[in-house]
Amino acid sequence: MTDALTLFDDVVPAETPVVNRLLQVRTVYAEPAAAASPRGRQVLARFPDAELVEVPSHWQIPDLHGNEGNVERWVRVKTETLVLGVKKSVSVRPNGRSADFIAPSTANGCAMACAYCYVPRRKGYANPITVFTNIDQITRAVQRHVARQGVKPEPNECDPFDWVYDLGENSDCSVDALVSDNIADLVATFRTLPTAKASFATKYVNRQLLELDPQGRTRVRFSLMPDADAKLLDVRTSRVDERIAAIDDFVAAGYEVHLNFSPVVLREGWEADWTALLQQLDDELSDAAKAQAATEVIMLTHNEQLHEVNLGWHPQAEEVLWRPELQQPKVSQNGMLNVRYRNDVKRAGVDRIQQLIAQHAPWLRVRYAF
Ligand code: SF4
């Protein structure tokens, strides 16, 4: 092990150390090229007390990945560990619902621990944040892809005018922005792209993002659910009230702010609690926020392996997430056994929440619901 800062004494950039309950980093596992890169050095400078451990690949860290037995250490691993890697494939992929395209990830893994989250499954379950340090390559790939698309020919459910690129498929960008300037660089990149817009969903309020001057070219989707669900399921995230209180400030700072009702969990009392949430939004949001708002609605999908893991650390969550009497199996594209609400249950749930939105927050356009 090497002390991160002594290794790079002569080149350490000036960075303010991160002080945050989510990230009390003691160890940074890094591919050598990632640690030596400017972005890697920035991350190391933000965590000056961390020890640096070189690893051949960010995919192969036996202490961290693929280890369901880490359940009890899960949150500690997320808090105390970061990984630095170089992203090999920087391709843009088509999407179509939430965004037109998925931008190459600038991170994967998350310091938070939502019980339903599919992100940890990519590297096993105790999956801390991996930061990809080849940000210049990633922003260039995005710029080239945007240039090839030209002007969006017609409106779709992603956006009426712009090609929308999702930045946060495998991480929470608001937390990633504490760790490095990758998100700041992407916000700055999209500021210069008149035909495209960045987008990410988040459950964390990072007020440093208010300084980035997005000029309307980045859409933040604050992810909301009734507080009773969030207290049980959204482990380590910002509280729902804090997310709602941030919306006006993000609009004022130049973001487009949408909402992400996801996942909608059907359980006793869900309609009353969603009604209260919609009424709170109607009471608290400014006219400016309402005028530009839209939401997506996504009913819960769960997963058998994740269910088994959760029983080891958070069995109360499974009482609302694992409802075989309401759910049907669905084998996902990557072969995982997922479950989702039965077709009739899901259809009734989607219809009902749309009725509630129309009744209590009629200004809130639903981009899609499924
Ligand atoms: S904040 Fe998002 S990425 Fe992080 S654990 Fe929750 S759902 Fe997963």
Residues whose N, C-alpha, C, O or C-beta is under 5 A from the ligand:
A	BS01	SF4	C110 M112 A113 C114 C117 V119 S171 D172 K203
